[in-house]
Amino acid sequence: GVAPWEITYTDGTSFWTVNNITTDKYLLKVTPAATTQYWITEVKHIYGTNSTPSAKVTIVVNPRPTSSKIYPHDP
């Protein structure tokens, strides 16, 4: 297709749209609080729309480690 593109993506509950993408490589940034799946539901450009969903991508969010002493006793 021809730029600019518009993509719509989802986590199965909410939908977001990113407009005016002008490069053929685009980094989609997400910040989930828990492990979440995302997929693109639609891609548009000036000549048409593709509504075939993409494969799902899983973003794994691990808990923060707890703080602990490096050594078993104080020096």
C-alpha positions in Angstrom: 0.0 0.0 0.0 0.8 3.7 0.0 1.4 5.9 3.0 0.0 7.2 5.2 -1.5 4.1 6.9 -3.9 3.8 9.8 -4.0 0.7 12.0 -6.5 -0.4 14.6 -5.4 -2.9 17.2 -7.1 -4.6 20.2 -6.5 -6.6 23.4 -10.0 -8.2 23.0 -11.6 -5.6 25.2 -10.4 -2.1 24.1 -9.6 -0.9 20.6 -7.0 1.8 19.7 -6.2 3.4 16.4 -2.9 4.9 15.2 -3.2 7.4 12.3 -0.8 8.9 9.9 1.9 6.2 9.8 4.3 7.3 7.1 7.0 4.6 7.2 6.7 1.0 6.2 8.2 -0.1 9.5 6.4 1.0 12.6 7.0 0.2 16.2 3.8 -0.2 18.1 4.4 0.6 21.8 2.0 -0.8 24.5 2.3 -0.8 28.3 0.2 -3.5 29.8 0.0 -4.0 33.5 -0.4 -7.7 33.2 0.3 -10.3 30.5 -1.8 -9.4 27.5 -2.5 -10.5 23.9 -2.7 -7.9 21.2 -3.6 -8.1 17.5 -4.2 -5.8 14.6 -7.8 -5.8 13.4 -7.6 -3.4 10.5 -5.1 -1.6 8.3 -6.2 1.3 6.0 -4.5 3.4 3.4 -5.7 5.7 0.7 -6.7 2.9 -1.7 -8.5 0.5 0.7 -8.9 -1.4 3.9 -7.7 -4.8 5.1 -9.9 -6.1 7.9 -8.2 -9.5 8.2 -7.0 -9.8 11.8 -3.3 -10.4 12.3 -1.9 -13.2 14.5 -2.0 -12.5 18.2 1.2 -11.4 20.0 1.5 -12.0 23.7 3.3 -9.4 25.9 4.5 -11.1 29.1 4.6 -8.9 32.2 6.6 -10.4 35.1 6.4 -9.1 38.6 9.1 -6.9 40.0 11.7 -8.8 42.0 11.6 -8.2 45.8 14.6 -6.5 47.3 17.0 -8.6 49.3 20.5 -8.5 50.6 23.2 -9.7 48.2 25.2 -11.3 51.1 23.7 -13.6 53.8 25.2 -11.4 56.5 26.3 -7.8 57.1 30.1 -7.1 56.5 
